[in-house]
């Protein structure tokens, strides 16, 4: 007769727990066998060769190139003054809502859409009209300023 209170499910759970404990014990013994503690600094050192690849041996110092600190430039080149003629763009009004006071102009040169607000208009504009404008950068993207109808 079987033990009182033991079922097939309980036996299976107990077997599964024993297997998991055994697997855990084996993994722990494997980690102990592969223990990296106690290695020397030289064993843990990695080098970078002249091509930028990692290697286990130090690079050949005969191939080393000398660079003087004075020859290094650590700055961004200054931007030249922008020509005012380059700032003026032409485009076509693709959308303009007079009641809300904004719209978009498609730049004919770069084909990008530029936001325009009614405060930047010198005269009333409507959709599909050619306009001349300048741009300024904002956190949300380019804005059209000084918008005028193209003659």
C-alpha positions as CSV (number, residue, x, y, z in Angstrom):
1,X,0.0,0.0,0.0
2,X,1.2,3.6,-0.8
3,X,1.9,6.3,1.7
4,X,-1.1,8.0,3.1
5,X,-1.5,11.6,1.8
6,X,0.9,11.2,-1.2
7,X,-0.5,11.6,-4.6
8,X,1.0,11.2,-8.1
9,X,1.2,15.1,-8.5
10,X,3.1,15.5,-5.2
11,X,5.6,12.8,-6.3
12,X,6.2,14.6,-9.6
13,X,6.7,17.9,-7.9
14,X,9.2,16.4,-5.5
15,X,11.1,14.8,-8.5
16,X,11.1,18.2,-10.3
17,X,12.5,19.9,-7.2
18,X,15.2,17.3,-6.8
19,X,16.2,17.8,-10.5
20,X,16.3,21.6,-10.1
21,X,18.5,21.3,-7.0
22,X,20.8,18.9,-8.8
23,X,21.1,21.3,-11.8
24,X,21.8,24.2,-9.5
25,X,24.5,22.2,-7.7
26,X,26.1,21.2,-11.1
27,X,26.1,24.8,-12.3
28,X,27.7,26.0,-9.0
29,X,30.4,23.3,-9.3
30,X,31.0,24.4,-13.0
31,X,31.4,28.0,-11.9
32,X,33.9,27.0,-9.2
33,X,35.9,25.1,-11.8
34,X,36.0,28.1,-14.2
35,X,36.8,30.6,-11.4
36,X,38.8,33.5,-12.7
37,X,39.9,34.8,-9.4
38,X,43.6,34.5,-8.7
39,X,44.6,35.4,-12.3
40,X,47.5,37.7,-12.8
41,X,47.2,41.2,-14.2
42,X,49.0,40.1,-17.3
43,X,46.4,37.3,-17.9
44,X,43.5,39.8,-17.7
45,X,45.1,42.5,-19.8
46,X,43.8,43.2,-23.3
47,X,45.7,45.3,-25.9
48,X,44.6,47.3,-29.0
49,X,46.8,46.9,-32.1
50,X,47.5,49.5,-34.8
51,X,44.3,48.5,-36.6
52,X,42.0,49.0,-33.6
53,X,41.5,45.3,-32.9
54,X,41.8,43.6,-29.5
55,X,44.7,41.2,-29.0
56,X,46.3,39.4,-26.1
57,X,49.9,40.4,-26.9
58,X,51.2,44.0,-26.5
59,X,51.6,46.1,-29.7
60,X,55.0,46.4,-31.4
61,X,56.3,49.8,-30.3
62,X,58.5,50.1,-33.4
63,X,55.4,50.7,-35.5
64,X,54.2,53.5,-33.2
65,X,53.7,56.9,-34.6
66,X,54.4,60.0,-32.6
67,X,51.9,62.8,-32.4
68,X,52.6,66.1,-30.8
69,X,50.0,67.7,-28.7
70,X,50.4,71.0,-30.5
71,X,49.4,69.4,-33.8
72,X,46.0,68.3,-32.4
73,X,42.9,70.5,-32.9
74,X,40.2,70.1,-30.4
75,X,37.6,72.6,-31.5
76,X,34.9,73.2,-34.0
77,X,35.7,75.5,-36.9
78,X,33.9,78.8,-36.8
79,X,31.1,79.2,-39.2
80,X,31.5,81.9,-41.8
81,X,28.9,84.7,-42.2
82,X,25.9,83.5,-44.1
83,X,25.1,85.4,-47.3
84,X,21.7,87.2,-46.9
85,X,20.8,86.1,-50.4
86,X,21.1,82.4,-49.4
87,X,18.6,82.9,-46.6
88,X,15.7,84.0,-48.9
89,X,13.7,81.0,-50.2
90,X,10.8,80.5,-52.5
91,X,7.9,78.1,-51.9
92,X,4.3,77.3,-52.4
93,X,1.7,77.5,-49.7
94,X,0.4,73.9,-49.3
95,X,-2.0,74.6,-46.4
96,X,-3.2,77.8,-44.6
97,X,-6.0,78.1,-42.1
98,X,-7.0,81.8,-41.7
99,X,-9.2,81.1,-38.7
100,X,-6.5,79.4,-36.7
101,X,-3.7,81.6,-38.1
102,X,-1.1,79.1,-39.3
103,X,-0.2,77.1,-42.3
104,X,2.7,75.3,-44.2
105,X,4.9,76.3,-47.1
106,X,6.7,73.7,-49.2
107,X,10.2,75.0,-50.0
108,X,10.8,74.6,-53.8
109,X,14.5,74.0,-53.4
110,X,14.7,71.5,-50.5
111,X,11.0,70.2,-50.8
112,X,10.6,70.4,-47.0
113,X,7.6,71.7,-45.3
114,X,8.0,74.9,-43.3
115,X,5.6,76.2,-40.6
116,X,4.3,79.7,-41.0
117,X,2.3,81.8,-38.5
118,X,0.0,84.7,-39.4
119,X,2.2,87.1,-37.4
120,X,5.0,86.5,-39.9
121,X,2.9,87.5,-43.0
122,X,3.3,91.0,-44.6
123,X,0.2,90.4,-46.7
124,X,-2.7,87.9,-46.8
125,X,-1.9,84.6,-48.5
126,X,-3.9,81.6,-49.6
127,X,-3.2,78.0,-50.7
128,X,-1.3,77.3,-53.9
129,X,0.3,80.8,-54.0
130,X,4.0,81.3,-54.6
131,X,5.8,83.1,-51.7
132,X,9.2,84.4,-50.8
133,X,10.3,83.8,-47.2
134,X,13.2,83.4,-44.8
135,X,13.6,80.7,-42.2
136,X,14.5,80.5,-38.6
137,X,15.1,77.5,-36.4
138,X,12.9,76.7,-33.5
139,X,12.7,73.7,-31.1
140,X,9.9,72.2,-33.2
141,X,11.7,72.8,-36.6
142,X,11.9,75.5,-39.2
143,X,9.6,78.5,-39.1
144,X,9.0,80.9,-42.1
145,X,9.5,84.6,-41.3
146,X,9.0,87.7,-43.5
147,X,6.6,85.9,-45.8
148,X,5.6,87.9,-49.0
149,X,3.9,87.0,-52.2
150,X,6.2,86.3,-55.1
151,X,5.5,88.9,-57.7
